[in-house]
């Protein structure tokens, strides 16, 4: 039973202290609100002087370059018989937007088709035409500046807009074409897909997202699961393990790099999601925010299993590598989390340098409505990530398109360097943290068992089909099972161990296929019958 709002909770004693915050004295009379920050009440947020200041923000707008470009645009359009009534420029950090109003009777498609001709006349790296501009009666032509500015993380984090925002998970991404700081709330997204070719700013973008959250959220209010198949991108965050990171209880490293551990961690997160939904149901609330408010007001009793729930942000770098290695075993838990987890405060950020349809499948795309696209190599890649072209015309180095729903915004991503991130993590790491990283719930281990320890009473559902496949082909190959049944390496390996234990195939022989001991299908059916 859950205590109703007007019921008196039992007095705070011994065991309850651990749930209500360590070192908390029993209250006399009415209890004060629960403070999630109490255990780390002395925690100090990172300071601004940890971020580097660049002296490019006050660079004067180059009026000569602007006027020259205006003249060239007017001249090029006139050459093709298109007259315009007005042209105005909006200067951004790396891009200048020229808005033109064509004369009545000019077809928009005619201007759109002149993209390459305008780029040639401006000698530009690549221009992008927006025809028409959403919500305006103009056509936009985005032209790269000859001297692009660096948008520093310091200028974005210290902005009044970020400092005063009251979002649940605020992320300061960079600056728009109009030089405004762009901020979004990750809880409203609720999951984010990031794509871009190698070296175009993906890793910096992920660091900008994580840095924003570290500057705004207390360790008690947010935890992060960092998955890094490349092994070197997120290693820098290992020093904040006891403050911000979440991991499996028996795991040594807080940054997950091993594919088998990734599968376990994602399955653990789905269990955490289901557990949280159960608590929400018991508390008669619909979202994590309502639940935590009730818990803070002490309307939920920790003795009944209730607990304060921090937000969990899952960041996966190089998602394509995971899909190639483990396939469905990775995709299914991610799809489940993406479909259901927003209400219980679990949000995902997934990055890939290969935005192809076999990596970003329909299931993934449907559940990741927010997209961040850095420069990609082809129009097909751009359509895969954004459902439209445009990402292939970006100029690189942090130039990106942010899509949420139907709106598409061009942003210069804030630049945060590795030494800056190191300073921030060391500043946090030197402070008192929790005893250990946030423990995710344990799930049944799917590690491969030794052949001698295989339990044939607990056979894989594909066991008999796999046995028939091996006997028909007379080839004891794990990759054959993987390919034919579209399963991950781990499951195929377990199937092969079960086949070995059943005497269908021999022991492993390095890179060679295993020996097949059953000569024909008739002998196999007799063996399978005896196993049943």
N, C-alpha and C positions, 0 to 999 in steps of 0.2 A: 504493500500500500504506500502511496505517496502522501505525505502530510499536506493537508489543504492549507491555503494561505492563512487561515485564522487559527490553525492548530499550533500549539507550542511544541517546539522541537526539544529533544532531550538535551540536558545541559552538556556543554563541551567538556569532555573528559578524555583522558589518556589516548586511546586509539584514534579518537576523532581528531585529535590535534594534527596527526599526520595528514589527514585529508583536508583539514581546514587551513593548513599553513603552519609550518613548524615554528616553535617558540611562541605560540599564541597563548595568552593567558585566558583562563576561563572568565566569562563575562558574568556580571551580576545583573539580574533583571533581564532586560531586552538585550539581545546580542547585536553587536555592530555588524555592518555589511562585511562579507568576505572579501578580502583583498588579494587577487591573484598574484600581485607583485610583491607580496609580503616576504616570501622566501629570499628574494633578491632585491630587497628594498634599497640597498646601497648601489644598485646598478646604475652606471652612467652611460648615456647614449654617446655614440661617437661624435666628436667635435668637428667643426668646419675646417680647422687648420690641418686636418689629415688629408684633405683633398687639394689637388694642385690648382693654382690660379694661372690662367693663360691671359696674356695681354692683348688679345685680338678682339675682344668684345666691343671695344670703343672705336674700331677702325671706321673711318669716314666712308660713307657710301660713295662709290666711284660714279659720279654723275656723267662723266664723259663716256664710260663704258655703257651706261644705261641709255643715254641719248643715241649713241651709235647703233646699239641694238634695235632701238625703236625705229630708227631710220631704215635699217636693213630689213626689218620685218615689213614695214609699209611698202618699201621698194619691191621686195620679193612678191608680195601679194599683188601689187599693181602689175607686175610683169605677167601675171596669170589672169588679169582682168578683174581682180577683186579689190574694191575700194572699201575703206573702213572709215567710220565716223569719229571714233575716239580710241585712244590707247593709253593705258596707265600701268605703271610698274609698282610692284610690291617686292622689296628686297628682303631676302631671307639669309640665313648663315651661309648656305652653299648654292642656293637656287634663287633666281629672280623670276617672279611671275608677271608676265605681261598680259593684261586683260584687254581684249579688243572687242569693239562692237562693229560688226560688218553692216554695210548699207542694206536697206531692205531689198529682198529678192535674191540675196546670195545664199546658195545652198551650203549648209554646214559641212556636208560630206566633201565638198570641193576643197574646203580649208583643211579638213582632216587628212586628205590625201597628199597635202603638200609638206608633210612632216620632214621628209628627207631633204626637200629643196630649201626649206627654212634653215635646217641644220647646216647645210652646205654654205648658205650665204652668211651665217653667223660664225662659221668655223667652230661650231660647238661640239663638245664631246658626245652629245646626244640630247635631243629635246623631246618633250612630251606635250602633246596637244590634248587639252580637256575640252571637248565640244559636245554640249554646252557645259558651263560651270554650274554645278548643282545649286539651285536656289537663286541664281543670278542670270541676267539677260546678256551674258558675255561669253566669249570663248577665251580659254586660258592657254598661254604658251609658256611652258616652264623651261628656262634657259640656265645652264650652270654658270656660276660666277667664275671669272678667271682666277680670282684669289679667294678660295673658300675659307671660311672661318672655322675654328675648332669650337664646338659647343662643349664646354667643360662640365663635368659632373657637379663641380662646386657651384657654378652659376645656376644650375637647375635646382639643386638641393637647397641652396640658401635663398631661393626665390620666395617671395611672400606667399605666392599661390600654393607652393608645396608645404611651407611651414604651417599655414593656417588651414589646410584642407583636413576634413574630418572623415576621410574615407576609411573603410575597415582594413583594406590592404592597398595603400596608395603606392603607385609606381610612377616615378618621374622619368619619362623616356627621352626627352630632348626638347628641341624647339621646332615649331612649325615654320612655314614660309613667311608668316607674318611676325616672326620672332617671339611668339608667345610660347611659354613653357607648356609642354603637353603632359598632362597627368591623367591617369585612368585608375579606376578601382578594380583590382583583380577579381574581387568577389562578384562584380557585375558582368565580367566577361563571359562565362566564369572560367574558361580554360583558353590557353593561348598557344597557337601554332606558329613557330618561327622557322623561316627557310631562307636560304641564300647560298650562293656559291662560296667556295673556299676563299678566305681572306677578305670578305666583304663586310665584316663587322658583326657576325652572329654571336661570337663569344663575348665581345664587348657589350652587345645588347643584353645578353643574359646576366653579365656582371652588373650592368646598370640596373636591371630589375631587382637583383638580390641586394645591391647596395642601398637602393631606395627603401626597401623593406627593413634593412638593418638600422637605418636612420630614424625610422618611425615606429617600429614595433618592439615592445619589451619581450625578453626571452620567454616570459610566462604566457604571452598572447599569441606567439607564432613559432612553429617548428618547420624545418625544411628537410626534405628527403632529396639528396643530390645524387644523381645517377650519371656516371661519367665513363662510358666505354673507352674513351681515349686515354684515360688515367691521369692526364696532366692538367686538364682545364680547371677542375674544382678542388684539386689537392690543396690549394691555398686556403680553403675554408675549414680544413681539419682542426685548426686551433680553436674554433668556436663550437666544437663538438658538444661540450657540456652546457652551452648556453642555448644554441638554436637548432642543433641537428637531431634528427630522429633516425633510429636504426633498429634492426632486429636485436633481441636481448643477447644472443650468444655471438654476435658479430664483433670482430676486432676493429675493423675500419668503419668509420662513419660515412666515408665517401664510397659509394657502391660502384665497383668497376667490373666485377665478375658477372657474366651473363646468368649463371645459375642462381646467384644471389639476387639479381635483378628480378627474376621470376618469383622467388620467395618473397621479396620485399613487396612487390606489387600485389601478390596474393594476400600478404599480411595487411596491406592498405585496404583491400576490399573487405577483409574481416573487421578492421577498425571502422570502416564505413558502416557496415551492418550493425556493429555494436552501438555506434553513435545513433543510428536510426532507432534502435530499440530504446535507448535512453530518452530520445525525443518523444517517442510514443508514450512512454511511461509518464513523462512530464507534461503531456498534452500540449506540446508546442510544435511549430512547423520548421523553425530554423535555429541554427546554432546561436544566433544573436539573442533570440528570445530565451533560449535555454540558459545561456550564460547569465543573462540579466536575472532570471529566476534564481539561479544558483547563488549569485552575489547577494541577493536579498534574503538568502537562507530559507527559501521556500522549498528547496529540494534537500533531502537528507542523505549525506554521504554514506550512512550505514545501510542505505537501500541500494548502494552501487553507484550513486550519482557522483559526478566529478566535474571540475572545471575543464572545458575543452578548448585547447588552443587551436588556431587555424593551422592547417598543414599545407605547405606549398611544395609540390613535387616538381623538380626541375630535371629534365632529361636532355643531355647533350648527345648529339649524333644518334638519333632515333633509328635512322636507316640501318646502322650497323647491328642494332639489336634485332630488328625485323629480319635481316638476312641470316642472323645466327639462330634465333629462337622462334621466329614466325608467330603462329597463333598463340603460343604460350605467353607471349608478351602482349600481343594485340588484344586478346580477350579481356584480361583484367583492366587494361587501360580504357577500353571501350566501356566497361561496366562503371569504372570510377567517373569517366567523363559524363556518362548518362545520368548518374544519380548523386554524385558526391557534393554538388554545390551547396545543398541545404545543410550539410553537416560540416562545412568549412574545409573541405579538401579540394585544392585547386591545382591544375597541372599546367606546366609550361614545357612544351616539347619542341626541340630544335632538330633540323636535319639539313644537310647540304645537298640532298638528292630529292627534290620535290617531285618524284615520279608517282604514277598511280599505284604501283605495286608496293610503295613505301607508305604514301599517304592514301590509304584506301578510303572508300566511300564511308565506311563505319567511322573512321577517325575524323574525316572532314565534317560529317554531320554533327559531331559532338564538340567540335572546336570552332565556334562561330567567329572568334577573334583571331585575326592573322597578322603577323608581322613579316613583311617580305623585304629582304635586302636584295641586292642585285643578283639576278639569276642569268644563266647563259642563253636561254632560249625562250621564245614566246610560249611554247608548250608548258614549260616549267612554271611560267608566270600564271598561266590559266589554271594549272593544277592547284597552286597555292591560293591565288586570289579570285579565281573564276573569271579573270579578265587579263588582258595584256597590260603592260606598264612596268612590271618589275624588271623586265629585260632592258628597259631604257634608263634605268637609274645609273648614277655615276660612281657607285661604290664608296668605300671608306665611310660607312655609317649612314649613307643616304638610303632611306627606306620608305615603304608605303605601309600604312597601318589601316587595316580594314576591320570594321565591326558592323555587321549587317550590310546595309547598302552604302554607307559612307566610306570614302577612301581619302585618307589624309597623308600628305607627304611630310616627313619629319627628318630632321638631321639628328641622329641618335647621339646622346651625350657620350663623351669619351671618358672612360675611366680606365686608367692604366694599371698593370699588375702591381707595381710598387704601391699605388694608392690603396688597392684592395688589401695588400699585405699589411699596410699601416693600420687599416680599420680592423682587420681580424686580430692583429696583435693587441690593439687597444682593448678590444672586447675580451680576448683570451686571457689577458693579465688580471682581469677582475674575477671575483668569486663567482663560480658557476654552480650548477646543480651537481649532485654526486656523480651523475652519469648522464649520457644522452637520453632523450625521450624514447622510452621503449615501445616499439610497435608490438601488437599481439603476436604470439607464436602461432605458426601454422605447421601442419605436418610436413616434415622435411621431404623434399623430392630428390635428394641427392642419390646418386646411383649406388645401389647396394652391391656388395661383393657377390659374385655368382653363387658361392657356397651358401650365402645367407638369403637367397631369393626364396620367397614364399610362393609356391606354385598354386596355393589355394586362393591367392589374391592376384590373379592374372589380369593383365591389361585387357580391356574390351576388344582390342585389335589383335590379341595373341594368335587366335586361330587363323585369321586372314593373313597375318604376317608369316606364320608357319607355311601356309600354302604358297605364298609368294616366293619364299626362300627355296622351297622344294621344287617348284615349277622352274625357277631360273637356275637352280643348283648353284647359287652364289650367296654366301653368308656375308652380306654387306649391310652395314648400318645405314649408309647413304641411300641404298636402294629402298629401304623401308621409309626413310625420311621423305624421299622424292615421291614414292607411290601414294603415300597416305597424307602428304602435306602436313607433317608433324615436326616438332622441334628435335634437336639432336639429343636432348636429355631423355625424352620419352622413347625415341628410337633405340637409344643405348640400353634403357631398362628392358625394352622388348627383347633385345638381343641377349641380355643376361638371362631372361626367363626362358628363351629358346635353348640357351646353353644348358641351363639347369634341367630342362626337360629332355636333353639328349638329342636335340634336333640338329644343333650345330656344335662345332668344336670350340676350343679356346681361342682367344685372340692371337693373331700372328703379326703384330706390328701393323704395317700398312697393307698387308695382303688380306684378301677376303678370308673369312673363316671356312673350315671344311664343313660340308653338309653331310650328315651321317644317315639321313633318310633318303633312299634312292628314288621312291616314287610316291604318288599321291595315295595309292591304296595302303601302303605301309604307314603313311602319315595319318590317315583316317583311323586306323587301328590304334595308333599311339594316342591320338587326341581323344578317342573314345575311352581309353583306359584312364586318361587324366580326368575325364568328367566324372 
